[in-house]
Amino acid sequence: MEKYQYEKKPRVLCLHGHATSANIFKKELELGWPQYLLDKLDLVFLDAPFLLQDKVDVHDIFYPPYYEWFQSTEDFKEIYNFEECIQYVEANMEKYGPFDGVLGFSQGAVIAASMPGMQRDRVALTKVPKIKFVMLIAGGKFGGIELGCPIECPSLHFIGEKDPHLLHEEELAGCFVNPVVIHYPEGHKVPNLDAERTEIVIEFINKVKKIKMPLQGNSRL
């Protein structure tokens, strides 16, 4: 009998946005991204460590509980509980990994963007293998979080043309070496990907799948 070699999907840790949840982020991707694209990735969705402190009245479809990764001032210049968040993420990466990449939306993208620099400088995430890539949806560069630029980790950035944080998102993309940027006509949301934008994502995935990296720290438990 002929044996077939099945290609391993990149395992990706998915970090949702502020005031949502792992379940909500999963549904947002299923609504906006074609299923044949999602099928190319092994997606693992994680709830943030903190229950939402502020009340929000923006969910008319999704139900609580809602979570947040960290707290900040309105101008994002001061960040609170960031170190605790990273420790929580690392513990879950040890539990559910190893992971090839990280996909984050909004506040989750801020976390994801900080991870390659922290691993490079060995200030955090030293117990898990080095991530090969990040995919950042509506993630901005804000004060209070040191990224360690320039960042050489391959990155894919989704930037909404109507997003009020547009300039912060473009600044974040500029922190990475040779970033791949997809602009979409919507605001601060998970984008609806058309065929052209989907093809760019697939090309990025195919490229990062070829990256070979030595393992460090612990492997899958």
Phi, psi and chi 1 to 4 in degrees:
 res  aa     phi    psi   chi1   chi2   chi3   chi4
   1 MET       -  135.1  179.5 -178.5  -64.8      -
   2 GLU   -72.6  136.2 -176.0  178.4   -1.3      -
   3 LYS   -99.3  137.5  -66.5 -177.0  179.1 -179.9
   4 TYR  -109.3  139.3  -66.5   91.9      -      -
   5 GLN   -97.4  110.4 -177.9   66.6   37.7      -
   6 TYR   -85.4  132.9  -68.9   96.6      -      -
   7 GLU   -75.6  131.9 -166.7  173.0   27.2      -
   8 LYS   -74.5  131.7  179.6  178.3  176.8  -67.1
   9 LYS   -77.6  142.0  -61.9  179.2 -177.9 -179.9
  10 PRO   -61.8  130.8  -21.9   32.9      -      -
  11 ARG   -88.3  124.6 -169.0  167.1  178.4   82.4
  12 VAL  -125.5  126.8 -179.7      -      -      -
  13 LEU   -82.9  127.3 -180.0   64.7      -      -
  14 CYS  -109.6  122.8  -59.0      -      -      -
  15 LEU  -114.2  117.0  -51.2  179.8      -      -
  16 HIS   -74.6  175.3   61.6   79.2      -      -
  17 GLY   -85.3  175.6      -      -      -      -
  18 HIS   -63.2  138.9  177.5  -99.1      -      -
  19 ALA    66.5   27.1      -      -      -      -
  20 THR  -130.7 -145.7   62.8      -      -      -
  21 SER  -161.9  173.1   66.5      -      -      -
  22 ALA   -60.3  -42.5      -      -      -      -
  23 ASN   -64.7  -40.2 -174.5   50.7      -      -
  24 ILE   -65.8  -43.4  -67.7  174.4      -      -
  25 PHE   -62.3  -40.5 -169.8   26.9      -      -
  26 LYS   -59.3  -44.9 -178.0  174.7 -175.4  -67.2
  27 LYS   -68.4  -36.9  -69.3  179.6  179.5  178.0
  28 GLU   -61.8  -41.8  -70.7  172.8  -32.7      -
  29 LEU   -67.4  -40.3  -73.6  172.4      -      -
  30 GLU   -65.5  -31.2  -69.5  172.5  -15.1      -
  31 LEU   -78.1  -32.3  -71.2  171.2      -      -
  32 GLY  -103.2  -22.8      -      -      -      -
  33 TRP  -112.7  140.1  -68.6   19.6      -      -
  34 PRO   -61.3  145.6   -2.9    7.1      -      -
  35 GLN   -63.2  -34.9 -172.4   60.2   46.6      -
  36 TYR   -66.6  -23.4   69.7   87.5      -      -
  37 LEU   -76.9  -47.1  168.9   57.7      -      -
  38 LEU   -60.0  -32.3  -63.6  175.5      -      -
  39 ASP   -68.5  -14.4  -72.5  -17.9      -      -
  40 LYS   -82.4   -5.9  -67.6 -176.9  176.5  -64.2
  41 LEU  -126.5  147.0  -60.1  168.7      -      -
  42 ASP   -97.0   94.7  179.5   10.0      -      -
  43 LEU   -92.7  130.2  -58.1  175.0      -      -
  44 VAL  -121.5  118.6  177.6      -      -      -
  45 PHE  -100.2  134.0  -65.7   82.8      -      -
  46 LEU  -123.6  133.2  179.2   66.1      -      -
  47 ASP   -75.2  143.7  -78.3  -38.7      -      -
  48 ALA   -66.0  161.8      -      -      -      -
  49 PRO   -78.3  -16.3   26.9  -34.5      -      -
  50 PHE  -116.9  132.1  -55.4  109.0      -      -
  51 LEU   -65.6  143.9  -78.4  170.7      -      -
  52 LEU   -58.3  129.0 -176.8   65.6      -      -
  53 GLN   -82.7  -36.6  -66.8 -173.6   -2.9      -
  54 ASP   -94.8  149.8  -58.9  -38.2      -      -
  55 LYS   -80.8  138.7  -68.1 -176.2  178.1  179.8
  56 VAL  -126.5  151.5  -67.4      -      -      -
  57 ASP  -130.9   51.8 -171.1   24.6      -      -
  58 VAL  -119.1   -6.8  -65.4      -      -      -
  59 HIS  -102.0  106.4  -61.9  -58.0      -      -
  60 ASP  -104.3    0.1   54.9   -4.2      -      -
  61 ILE  -118.9  -45.0  -60.2  176.7      -      -
  62 PHE   -94.4  151.2  -56.4  115.2      -      -
  63 TYR  -110.5  155.8  -63.2   98.6      -      -
  64 PRO   -67.9  168.6   23.7  -31.7      -      -
  65 PRO   -79.6  154.8   29.1  -36.4      -      -
  66 TYR  -114.1  148.9  -52.3  129.4      -      -
  67 TYR  -129.4  167.1  -60.2   90.4      -      -
  68 GLU  -142.6  149.4   58.0 -172.2   -3.4      -
  69 TRP   -82.2  -33.7  -64.0   98.8      -      -
  70 PHE  -158.8  174.1   54.4   82.9      -      -
  71 GLN  -114.7  156.0  -63.4   80.9   42.8      -
  72 SER  -153.3  164.9   67.7      -      -      -
  73 THR   -73.5  166.9   55.4      -      -      -
  74 GLU   -62.1  -30.2  -69.6 -173.2    7.2      -
  75 ASP   -90.1    3.9   57.5    7.6      -      -
  76 PHE    63.7   15.3  -60.9  103.1      -      -
  77 LYS   -82.4  -21.4  -70.4 -175.2  177.2 -179.9
  78 GLU  -124.1  131.1  -66.1 -174.2   24.7      -
  79 ILE  -117.6  138.6  -55.3  -65.9      -      -
  80 TYR  -121.3  144.9  -51.9  103.2      -      -
  81 ASN    64.8   25.6  -67.8  -41.0      -      -
  82 PHE   -70.7  -43.8 -174.8   78.2      -      -
  83 GLU   -62.9  -40.2  -69.4 -176.2    5.8      -
  84 GLU   -63.2  -37.5  -69.4   82.2   -5.7      -
  85 CYS   -62.9  -46.7  170.8      -      -      -
  86 ILE   -63.5  -39.3  -64.1  -59.5      -      -
  87 GLN   -62.0  -39.4  -68.2  170.1    0.1      -
  88 TYR   -65.2  -44.1  169.1   84.1      -      -
  89 VAL   -62.4  -44.3  169.4      -      -      -
  90 GLU   -62.2  -42.5 -177.6  172.4   30.4      -
  91 ALA   -60.5  -39.1      -      -      -      -
  92 ASN   -76.3  -28.5  -80.1  -83.1      -      -
  93 MET   -67.6  -36.7  -69.0  179.9   74.9      -
  94 GLU   -65.2  -39.0  -74.4 -171.1  -85.0      -
  95 LYS   -73.8  -42.1 -177.5  176.1 -178.7 -179.8
  96 TYR  -110.1   -3.6  -61.9  109.9      -      -
  97 GLY   -87.2 -163.3      -      -      -      -
  98 PRO   -77.3  155.2   27.2  -34.5      -      -
  99 PHE  -111.7  143.7  -69.8   95.7      -      -
 100 ASP   -85.5  -36.7  -61.5  -68.0      -      -
 101 GLY  -150.7  177.5      -      -      -      -
 102 VAL  -132.8  133.1 -175.7      -      -      -
 103 LEU  -116.3  122.6  165.7   62.9      -      -
 104 GLY  -131.6  147.2      -      -      -      -
 105 PHE  -117.3  130.5  168.4   60.0      -      -
 106 SER    56.0 -116.2 -171.0      -      -      -
 107 GLN   -61.3  -35.3 -163.1 -179.1   67.6      -
 108 GLY   -64.8  -31.4      -      -      -      -
 109 ALA   -71.4  -31.9      -      -      -      -
 110 VAL   -62.2  -43.5  174.4      -      -      -
 111 ILE   -62.5  -49.6  -64.2  -64.4      -      -
 112 ALA   -59.3  -41.1      -      -      -      -
 113 ALA   -65.8  -28.0      -      -      -      -
 114 SER   -80.5  -18.0   70.7      -      -      -
 115 MET   -68.3  -44.4  -66.4  169.9   66.8      -
 116 PRO   -59.9  -41.6  -23.4   34.5      -      -
 117 GLY   -65.7  -39.1      -      -      -      -
 118 MET   -66.3  -39.0  -71.4 -171.0  -67.9      -
 119 GLN   -66.9  -42.6  -78.1 -167.1  -43.6      -
 120 ARG   -60.8  -43.1  178.6 -165.4   61.2 -165.7
 121 ASP   -87.4   -1.4  -61.6  -23.8      -      -
 122 ARG    56.1   41.5  -61.0 -166.9   61.0   79.0
 123 VAL   -99.1  -13.5  -63.0      -      -      -
 124 ALA  -167.3  168.5      -      -      -      -
 125 LEU    58.1   34.8  -57.8  167.2      -      -
 126 THR   -85.2  -10.0   58.2      -      -      -
 127 LYS   -91.2   -3.4  -60.5  177.3 -178.0  178.4
 128 VAL  -123.2  156.7  -65.0      -      -      -
 129 PRO   -59.8  151.3  -23.1   33.1      -      -
 130 LYS   -65.0  131.8 -173.2  176.0 -179.9 -179.1
 131 ILE   -74.7  145.3   58.3  174.3      -      -
 132 LYS   -88.3  -25.5  -61.4  178.2 -178.8  178.7
 133 PHE  -162.8  162.3   63.4   91.5      -      -
 134 VAL  -130.9  146.8  -67.3      -      -      -
 135 MET  -124.5  117.7  -57.4  169.0   69.4      -
 136 LEU  -119.7  117.3  -50.0  174.9      -      -
 137 ILE  -104.9  116.4  -54.0  171.8      -      -
 138 ALA    55.1   41.0      -      -      -      -
 139 GLY  -100.5  125.9      -      -      -      -
 140 GLY  -106.1  164.4      -      -      -      -
 141 LYS   -97.4  112.9 -176.8  178.0 -175.2  -64.4
 142 PHE  -121.8  160.5  -58.9  111.8      -      -
 143 GLY   -67.0  157.9      -      -      -      -
 144 GLY    94.3  -12.9      -      -      -      -
 145 ILE  -126.7  120.0  -62.8  179.3      -      -
 146 GLU   -89.3  122.3  178.8   58.5   46.9      -
 147 LEU   -92.2  -23.6  -63.6  177.3      -      -
 148 GLY    74.2   49.7      -      -      -      -
 149 CYS   -72.0  155.0  -52.7      -      -      -
 150 PRO   -77.4  150.1   29.8  -34.3      -      -
 151 ILE  -106.0  122.2  -55.2  168.8      -      -
 152 GLU   -91.6   -1.0  -64.5 -173.8    0.0      -
 153 CYS   -67.5  130.8  178.6      -      -      -
 154 PRO   -54.8  135.0  -26.4   35.4      -      -
 155 SER  -139.4  143.5   61.8      -      -      -
 156 LEU  -121.8  123.8  176.6   61.4      -      -
 157 HIS  -116.4  129.1  -56.4 -104.9      -      -
 158 PHE  -106.3  119.0  -60.7   85.3      -      -
 159 ILE  -123.7  120.5  -60.8  178.1      -      -
 160 GLY   -81.7  130.3      -      -      -      -
 161 GLU   -67.7  -22.4  -64.6  175.0   -3.4      -
 162 LYS  -105.0   13.2  -63.7  179.9 -178.4  179.0
 163 ASP   -76.2  128.9 -163.9  -38.3      -      -
 164 PRO   -63.9  -18.3   21.4  -32.7      -      -
 165 HIS   -99.0   23.1  -57.8  -58.3      -      -
 166 LEU   -52.3  -47.3  173.2   64.5      -      -
 167 LEU   -64.9  -38.4  -65.2  179.2      -      -
 168 HIS   -65.3  -35.4  -66.9  -70.4      -      -
 169 GLU   -71.1  -40.4  -65.8  167.4   19.6      -
 170 GLU   -66.7  -35.8  -68.3  179.1  -21.1      -
 171 GLU   -65.2  -39.3 -174.3  179.3    4.0      -
 172 LEU   -63.1  -44.4  177.1   62.0      -      -
 173 ALA   -59.3  -34.8      -      -      -      -
 174 GLY   -69.2  -13.2      -      -      -      -
 175 CYS   -79.5  -15.7  -66.4      -      -      -
 176 PHE   -99.9  149.7  -74.2   79.4      -      -
 177 VAL   -81.9  124.4  177.1      -      -      -
 178 ASN    52.7   55.1  -62.2  -38.3      -      -
 179 PRO   -70.3  148.6   30.3  -36.6      -      -
 180 VAL   -98.3  123.8  177.7      -      -      -
 181 VAL  -118.9  130.4  178.7      -      -      -
 182 ILE  -116.1  117.0  -64.7  177.1      -      -
 183 HIS   -91.2  141.0  -70.6   90.5      -      -
 184 TYR  -133.2  153.6   56.6   95.2      -      -
 185 PRO   -78.4    3.1   29.0  -35.3      -      -
 186 GLU   -96.0 -173.3  -59.8  151.4  -70.2      -
 187 GLY   -98.8 -140.1      -      -      -      -
 188 HIS   -83.4   81.3 -163.5   78.1      -      -
 189 LYS  -157.4  165.9   66.0 -178.4  -66.9  -68.7
 190 VAL   -67.2  124.1  174.0      -      -      -
 191 PRO   -73.1  153.1   28.4  -36.1      -      -
 192 ASN   -87.6  114.9  -63.5  -49.1      -      -
 193 LEU   -89.7  124.9  -63.8 -178.9      -      -
 194 ASP   -84.2 -177.9   57.9   16.1      -      -
 195 ALA   -62.9  -39.3      -      -      -      -
 196 GLU   -66.4  -46.0 -179.3  179.5   -2.7      -
 197 ARG   -69.4  -35.9  -66.8 -180.0  175.9   86.4
 198 THR   -61.1  -40.0  -62.1      -      -      -
 199 GLU   -64.3  -35.8 -174.7   58.7   33.0      -
 200 ILE   -64.0  -42.0  -64.4  173.8      -      -
 201 VAL   -63.2  -43.4  179.3      -      -      -
 202 ILE   -63.9  -40.8  -68.4  175.4      -      -
 203 GLU   -61.5  -39.5  -71.0  177.7    0.9      -
 204 PHE   -64.1  -45.3  178.5   82.7      -      -
 205 ILE   -61.3  -45.2  -67.3  171.4      -      -
 206 ASN   -62.0  -33.8  -70.6  -23.4      -      -
 207 LYS   -70.9  -47.0 -177.9  177.8  179.1  179.7
 208 VAL   -73.6  -20.8  -62.2      -      -      -
 209 LYS   -64.2  -22.6  -79.4  167.4   62.5  175.0
 210 LYS   -85.2   -7.8  -60.8  176.3 -177.6  178.2
 211 ILE   -72.9  128.4  -61.6  174.2      -      -
 212 LYS  -110.3  127.9  -58.8  -65.8 -177.0 -178.7
 213 MET  -133.1  141.7  -73.7  179.0  151.3      -
 214 PRO   -69.7  140.9   26.3  -33.9      -      -
 215 LEU   -71.9  147.3  -68.6  177.1      -      -
 216 GLN  -137.0  150.5   65.0 -179.1   33.5      -
 217 GLY    73.1 -148.3      -      -      -      -
 218 ASN   -91.1  153.0  -64.0  -25.7      -      -
 219 SER   -99.5 -168.0   57.8      -      -      -
 220 ARG   -57.7  136.2 -172.6 -166.5  -60.6  -91.4
 221 LEU   -82.5      -  -62.9  179.5      -      -
